[in-house]
Amino acid sequence: MCHLSDYRVVLVETMGYEKQLTKESITDHKKSTESKMDAWISKKHVKPHFVENKQLSLNFWCLNPSVVFSQLASMAHCVILMSGTLSPLDSLEAELNVQFPLRLEANHVISNTRLLVTTLSHGPNGTRLCATYQHQNTYTFQDEIGAVVVNACRLVPGGVLCFLPSYSLLDKLIQRWEVRG
């Protein structure tokens, strides 16, 4: 009971939509194709509708990472945490409620003279770079991102490192660029 205040009981309602075919649309189509053997139900004859699907789930959320980490650390002889994003370690120690007797915080592997972090509002062709889900699916956006990468590779000697928010966007861009050339 010592960690009771570190947990929250949460009732979560999720809502989705299921695609369903109405019996009427299927039976109506069967009547019109009875003369044809092995007829397939055509999409243009069957009109799906979407049914709202709500589900409730009871969740126990642990809001304190030290609860789990203290159990892991007590069973281990040695714990090594490695990451490029854990710095500063003082705040990590406070969150995990543990002292790290041996610490190594190395310098950044890329010198500041070779680092540029910036944002672009428009691409080289003047197209606005708005990376919302809706815009990511347009060829205009995908082509403009491609133009940005190509221009950066032309201007920056020694290579370019690009970050994208998801593998699905990466796959989408690669697929478009392979088609486009």
N, C-alpha and C positions, 0 to 999 in steps of 0.2 A: 504493500500500500504506500510505499515511500514515493512512488512516481505517479500517484493518482492525478496530480494536477498537470502532469505532462501529456495527458491524453485528452482527446475530445471525442465524444460520441456524436456522429453526424449521420443524419438521415438524408440520403442523396436520391433525388428524383431525376432520372434520365429520360429523355424523350427522343424517340426516333420515329421513323416512318417506314412501314413495310409495304412493298408493292404487292398487290393482290389482284387476281383476275376474278371478275364476277362470274358466277355460274351461268347467268343469263347470256353473257357475251360468248361463253364457250359453247353452250348448247345451241344458241342461235347460229353460230358458225357451223356446228356439226350438221344441223339441218340443211344448211345451204350447200354442204359438200358431201352429203350422203352418197351421191352417185360416184364420187371419186374414192377409190380404195386408198388406204394409207395416206390420207390427206394430212398435211401439217397445218397446225393452227397458225395462221398468218398474223403478224403484228398489226397490220392495218385493219383486220377484222375484230381483233380482241382489244378492248380498251381497258387498260389497267387503271386501278385507282389506288390511292395511298391511304393506308389506315394508320392512325396515330398509335404508337406503341409506347406506353409509359411503364417504367419499372422503378421500384423502390429498392434501395439497398441500405443496410445498416453498416456503417463503417466506424472503425476505431482508428483514429489518426494520432500517431505519436508526433508531438510537436517539438520534442527535445532530442537531438541526435545523440546526446551523451548517454541516454538510456541504453541504446543498443551498443554503442561503442564501448561503454564500460564493461558490458558482458563479454564482448569480443576480446578486449584487451586483457581481461582477467584470465582468459583461457589460453592466451598466446604467450610464447616466450619472447617474441620480438614482433613489433608492428612497424612496418615501413610504409609511410605515405609519400607518394611521389606524384607531382603534378606541376604543370606550368601555371596553374591558376589558384593555388592554395595560399599564395602570399597576400597579405601578411599573416604569418603563422600565429601571432599573438591572438588574433580574433578567432582563429581555428581552435587554439587551445582553450579559449574561453567557452566556445560553443560545445566542444567535446568534453569539457570539464576534466582535462588531463594536462599534465606537464610533460613536454618532450625534452628529456635530458640531453639528447644529441640532436642538433639541427644543422641542416645545411641549406642555406638560401643562396643559390648561385646567381651570378649576373645574367642578364638577358643574353640569349645567344645571338641576337641580331643587334648590331651597334645602332645607336640612334641616328647616325648619319645615313643609314641604309633603310630607314623606316619612315613610311608616310601613311598616316591614317587619315582618311578624308571621306567626305560624302559627296555624291554627285546628284544634282537635281535633274539634270538633262544629259542625254548621251551625245555623242559626236554628230548625230544627224538632227539634233534639236528635239528629239522625242523625250517627253517627261518620264523620268524613271520612278514610277510608283509601283513598288513591289508587293502590292496586295494580291491576294489569291486570285481575284478577278482579273487583274492585269497580267499576272504571270502566265495565264493561259492564252494570251494573245500573241500572235506571231510578231506584231510590231514590237512589243516589249522584249521578246526573246531575241529578235534580230538586233535590237539596240544594245542589249547586254553583250551580245556577241561582238558588236562593233567596239564597245568599251574595252573588252578583253583584248581584242586584236590590236587596238591602238596602244594599250598599256604595254603589250608585249613588244611592239615596235619601238616604243620610247624608252623602256627600262632595260638596261643591259644586265645580263646575268639571271634573268628569270623573274617571274611574278607569282605571288601566292594569293589566291582568291578564296574567299569564304562565302558559302551559300547557306541559307537557313535549313535546308533539308536535302536528303538524297533524292527525294522525288523531284525536286526542282532541278537538281543536277542532271538527273536522267532525262527530264523533259528538255532541257537546254541542249544536251549532247545530241539527243534524237533530232531536234530541229536543225542544229548546225550541221549534222551529217547529211541531212536532206538538202539543206540550202547550199552547203559547200563552203 
